[in-house]
Every structure is written in C-alpha cells, then in structure tokens.
Amino acid sequence: MKRTVLITGGARGIGRQIAIDFGNAGYNVIINYNRSEKQAMELVNELNAREIACQAIQADVSDSEQVKRMAESVAFGHVDTLVNNAGVAHFGLLQNDSEQDFDRVINVDLKGVWLVTRAFLPAMIQNGFGRIINISSFWSERGSSMETVYTAAKAGVNGMTKALSREVGEYVTVNAIVAGLIATDMNDPVPPDALFRIVDNTPVRRIGTPSDISHAALFLADEKSSFINGALLHVDGGY
C-alpha cells in the first residue's frame, strides 16, 4: 500500500525539500503550512506536475483545534509517516526576552510537536505501523547563546522523542534528527563571523543543506529501519 507522509512546516526550507524527496520516493505528500500559502500552493503544483499525489493543509500547529481539523482533512486515508518539522526561532538575550517570545517558541517548537503527534498517533497504532520523525537541533545538546528558548524547546523535543519511543515502539518508531546549521532563511540572522566559526569547527567544512536532512528522514522512514527507535540522529557534519 502506498504510504503517506505529512510534513509540518512543509512549504519552505527543510520541510519543502523533505516533501519533494518523499514524493520522488513514491509517497503521497501532505504539506502543512501556516502563513506560507503561496509557497505551499506552488509546491503542490510542482509535485502534481510530476504526478505526485499532494495535498496542502493550513493549520497552526500550536492550536489544538486547527490541528484536529487538519487531521480530519487528510485526503489519503491515514498518515503513516509524520515529520514534525515546523519551527520558529528567536534571537535575543534572555533578560530582554518577553513572555510572548517564550510562549511563541515553546508553543510552536515543542507543544506543536506534541499536538500533531497526539492527533496522528492513534491511527498509526491501530494500523500497526508508523514512523514519527522529529526535527531537532544541535543546539538542543550544546546550547546556543542568545537562543535560550529555542534551545530549551528543542531539548524538550529530544526528551519527548525518547519517552514516546518507549511507549509505542512495538508499532511506531519515534526518532529525531539533530540538525546542524542548515542553509535556510531561518538562519539568515546568524552573523557571518558566527557562521565562519561553526564551519571552522565542523569536520566536513561546510554548512548543511536541506537535502542532508531530507535524506536522513527518508532513511528513518524506511521499513528497513524498524530497529532504529528513540535515536537522536546527528546530521551536523561532525560538529
């Protein structure tokens, strides 16, 4: 049976590349987006032109009612592969951060993973098969100056990954990709000197690409990867 993948934050950056690569691998593709409607529709048209079955669904992953509506709108039966990719970043000194800054990052990057997983997990268990792949960050383990909230949220994703993998591993594998610095617009605010230091401390001597992450996601989604569960797969060039 043809498998279906849902990618949150799938219209841009890493999510867009994951959608393309999974579609090329034979999956039905569901692109979740919140504000990037133009990019989402362009991607749907691009994939449909390649005869890849694709659907775009608007939903704020931090809103339980919108997530519920998204789960009820799936056009391909049930979702058996979920990539929790949606995320926002915030740069600033902790003492200058507002409570609204904290809530925004935690609600999207951590609560959003919880809400979307909760919505799609029961059908995976019922069908006896599922793959959940959470996109985390290398800052979740090392910490990043001026990104304390983002670091905390991604550390929470790592913990959730480990815990859920023990709950449902008999039927559904749950893993996280701990991504290094990836060339997306989310990282545009990173100063050039900081980029240089990161590359200089990365053994492969380059910044990552969205394809690096999508290839890892395809690996974890494969049925042959059924004994990989609760893993934090580092895709960071050895940083």
Salt bridges, closest charged atoms under 4 A:
ASP21 OD2 - HIS215 NE2 3.93
GLU42 OE2 - LYS38 NZ 2.63
GLU46 OE1 - ARG16 NH2 2.67
GLU46 OE2 - ARG50 NH2 2.65
ASP80 OD1 - ARG3 NE 3.66
ASP97 OD1 - HIS90 NE2 2.88
ASP101 OD2 - HIS90 NE2 3.55
GLU141 OE1 - HIS234 NE2 2.64
ASP185 OD2 - ARG12 NH2 2.38
ASP193 OD2 - ARG197 NH1 3.48
ASP212 OD2 - ARG206 NH1 2.89
